[in-house]
Amino acid sequence: MSENDQIQRFLFEQTDIRGEIVSLEQSYQQALAAHNYPEPIRQLLGELISAAILLSTTLKFAGVMTLQAKSSGPIRLLMVDCNEKHEFRALARWEGDIRQMDLQSLLPAGHLVITIDPEQGKRYQGIVPLNGDTLSECFSVYFAQSEQLPTQMWLFANHEHATGLLLQALPATQETDPQQRELKWEHITTLAKTVKPEELLTLDPHIVLHRLFHEETVRLFPAEPVAFHCNCTREKTSVALRSIGREEAESVLEEQGELVLNCQFCNQAYHYNATDIAQLFDNDENTSSSPLH
């Protein structure tokens, strides 16, 4: 497991505060390799990927967490899927010339959509406006509205690395006095706010945690791997192809000689020739015309 592609959970002893730190390099570059994203999009997508992985630790079941930042501005969509194994994929949609601008200029009147989709169970979705100056601030709004436990997140990304730090208060077991709990939370988060982007982006997570919290007793849990993974398949692509209809598919075949569909996440190309199209739609027609018994 690469030290640059992992998530590290930790706990402050004698307090009711937990934390996570995620560090991405190879997986981050793999996720973006198939797309020529402008640098501002690459940076924001890296931050959103980090947030998705930090939040994926809350998945105690098989399922997918999807984070989306949507707007009608230059950046139309940032999207990350992440499962309980910390496997993720990401994409972005934009229009025009994207330059270095603040978040509100890139995603004006935007919304942050968080969806949890378990393989078994009820789907959950939360939506908050993108009102902050950074994605970290926007998540703070989400936590304030949806979490009963105080939570803060710091997110950073550059061309090569993406990273994030999360702190969350836990239910009162070590300290039950509300005033003392609040003082300890303020103390720990004040220490965390001193972290510099370059520290999180370039240093080993253990070094970062020592620099920030060397006066605290911190228990580290085993680091867990993070990986880029796209679950696209030819079968799933064929389902999408059926939706355009036989007439449209054959029209493209006649014009281009083959029909090619690319996965919007990993850009994997799926090729269909005349035989493939005939088999695909003939099977559908045979299935739909079969008598019921």
Secondary structure by P-SEA (a helix, b strand, c coil): cccccbbbbbbbccccccbbbbbbcaaaaaaaccccccaaaaaaaaaaaaaaaaacccccccbbbbbbbbccccccbbbbbbcccccccccccccccccccccccccccbbbbbbbbbcccbbbbbbbccccccaaaaaaaaaaaccccbbbbbbbbccccccbbbbbbccccccccaaaaaaaaaaaaaaaaaccccccccccaaaaaaacccccccccccbbbbbbbbcccaaaaaaaaaaacaaaaaaaaaaccbbbbbcccccbbbbbcaaaaaaaaaaaaaaaacccc
